[in-house]
């Protein structure tokens, strides 16, 4: 078993804010992927409802994700949240299989 933490965050752009939300969220990807505890950090946009965005993240452990949440680019997230998008659901999960696929 691993300590790896999986985070799934569902967000929704506010009315008329889809492109602003998309641009802002895409701007989080590069600095987050540079963080030492980041294993994977993927942003998705729903095919049927372009106002819906989902982050799929894997972190080496919970402590690394907690550090991530204190960094300047995530502080900016807190400032923008509720102005151009809302966080609808945040799920923190423990990976219970091996982190590497064997296929």
C-alpha positions as CSV (number, residue, x, y, z in Angstrom):
1,X,0.0,0.0,0.0
2,X,1.1,3.6,-0.7
3,X,0.7,6.9,1.1
4,X,-0.1,8.5,-2.3
5,X,-3.0,10.9,-2.2
6,X,-5.4,11.4,-5.1
7,X,-7.4,14.6,-5.3
8,X,-10.3,15.2,-7.6
9,X,-11.7,18.7,-7.6
10,X,-14.8,19.7,-9.6
11,X,-15.2,23.3,-10.4
12,X,-17.8,25.3,-12.4
13,X,-17.3,28.5,-14.2
14,X,-19.7,31.2,-13.3
15,X,-22.0,32.6,-16.0
16,X,-20.0,34.2,-18.8
17,X,-16.7,33.2,-17.2
18,X,-15.7,30.0,-19.0
19,X,-12.7,31.3,-20.9
20,X,-11.5,33.3,-17.9
21,X,-11.8,30.2,-15.7
22,X,-10.1,28.0,-18.3
23,X,-7.2,30.4,-18.6
24,X,-6.7,30.8,-14.9
25,X,-6.9,27.0,-14.2
26,X,-4.4,26.3,-17.0
27,X,-2.1,28.7,-15.4
28,X,-1.9,26.5,-12.3
29,X,-0.7,23.5,-14.1
30,X,3.0,24.3,-14.8
31,X,3.9,25.7,-11.4
32,X,2.1,22.8,-9.7
33,X,3.8,20.1,-11.8
34,X,7.1,21.6,-10.6
35,X,6.3,20.9,-7.0
36,X,8.4,18.0,-5.5
37,X,5.3,16.1,-4.2
38,X,3.3,16.3,-7.4
39,X,3.1,13.0,-9.2
40,X,0.3,14.0,-11.7
41,X,-1.7,17.1,-12.2
42,X,-4.3,17.0,-15.0
43,X,-7.1,19.5,-15.9
44,X,-10.2,18.4,-17.8
45,X,-13.1,20.3,-19.3
46,X,-16.4,18.5,-19.7
47,X,-17.4,17.8,-23.3
48,X,-21.1,18.4,-22.8
49,X,-20.9,21.3,-20.4
50,X,-17.8,23.5,-21.0
51,X,-18.4,25.3,-17.7
52,X,-17.4,22.2,-15.8
53,X,-13.8,21.6,-15.0
54,X,-12.1,18.7,-13.1
55,X,-8.6,18.4,-11.7
56,X,-7.2,14.9,-11.3
57,X,-4.1,15.0,-9.1
58,X,-1.8,12.5,-7.5
59,X,0.6,13.5,-4.7
60,X,3.3,11.5,-3.0
61,X,1.5,12.0,0.3
62,X,-1.0,14.3,2.1
63,X,1.7,16.5,3.6
64,X,2.9,17.5,0.1
65,X,-0.6,18.4,-1.0
66,X,-1.0,20.4,2.2
67,X,2.2,22.4,1.3
68,X,0.8,22.9,-2.2
69,X,-2.3,24.5,-0.8
70,X,-0.1,27.2,0.9
71,X,1.9,28.3,-2.2
72,X,1.3,31.6,-4.0
73,X,-0.4,30.1,-7.0
74,X,-3.0,28.4,-4.7
75,X,-3.4,31.6,-2.7
76,X,-4.4,33.2,-6.0
77,X,-6.9,30.3,-6.5
78,X,-8.5,31.3,-3.2
79,X,-8.7,34.9,-4.3
80,X,-10.3,34.1,-7.7
81,X,-12.6,31.4,-6.5
82,X,-16.2,32.7,-6.2
83,X,-15.4,35.6,-8.6
84,X,-15.1,33.6,-11.8
85,X,-15.7,30.0,-10.7
86,X,-16.9,28.0,-7.8
87,X,-15.5,24.8,-6.2
88,X,-18.3,22.3,-6.3
89,X,-16.7,19.2,-4.8
90,X,-13.3,18.3,-3.5
91,X,-12.4,14.6,-2.9
92,X,-9.3,13.4,-1.1
93,X,-8.7,9.7,-1.6
94,X,-6.0,7.2,-0.6
95,X,-4.7,5.1,-3.4
96,X,-5.0,1.5,-2.4
97,X,-3.3,-0.2,-5.4
98,X,0.2,0.1,-6.6
99,X,0.9,3.5,-8.1
100,X,2.4,2.0,-11.3
101,X,0.4,0.1,-13.8
102,X,1.7,-3.2,-15.0
103,X,0.1,-3.2,-18.4
